[in-house]
Amino acid sequence: MDRMIGIIGGSGVYEISGLQDARWQRVETPWGAPSDEVLTGILNGVRMAFLPRHGRGHVHTPTTVPYRANIAAMKKLGVTDLVAVSAVGSLKEAYAPGDFLIVDQYIDRTFAREKTFFEPGLVGHVSVAHPTCARLSAACVAAARTQGMTVHEGGTYVAMEGPQFSTLAESRLYRSWGADVIGMTGMPEAKLAREAELCYACVAMITDYDCWHPDHDAVDVAQVVATAMKNADKARGLVAALPGLLAGPAVDCTEGCGHALDSAIMTAPAKRDPEVIARCMPVMGRVLKG
């Protein structure tokens, strides 16, 4: 199977430039339609799939994004390497607006979202001790450096329920935890990608210092959007560099992403609900077949 790179674009990143044979296509999943149609094509010889997380025109809130459908759509199209681009606020002085951070850990503070493909009749627990793919993350770092971007390797992303910005007390609390950036869409996206056995990396575009910083004590949308637009050009350059770093046939990931479900399913085969099995087959077919 050939490699296919999937991109889920966040605020400010609504397309991929330079795609050959580009077309928007509708993808249906057992969890409904994804945020939008998916733009597919070929970039520098590698198949690509792009999905705007909030939909074109930014119609979905962070809470109403159909995360399960988004991940299922990417899996259905044949994506092997999934890169999420997300706008975030910085919780550390060293990570300045305009910088990029390649996330490797999450603190999930969301509470109003469907967070798993599992359900009664098919119960499972997938490990998210290491929620991102180190191999794919390293490729993102390398791609960023080819573009001359300021990129930081590894960091913790606090995912908060949205749409809202932090209170000052919350911002100070997250800093006390040692978190690096804060955003509204990192979870459950990363966890669902792990359940779907996809290699997943998160490129966090820093737009502001959050309200803890004396110069950013009143973070507003205009400020965030302005920085996101500047970052978006850099992010598109990063995406364009990925095919050259990831070209070639898809092989088993050295990080084990493709086998995340090997020991995850708890429900005994005789007790599994056939309807749930059928629903989960598009994302878990490797371990459910037979």
Disulfide bonds with the S-S distance in Angstrom:
none
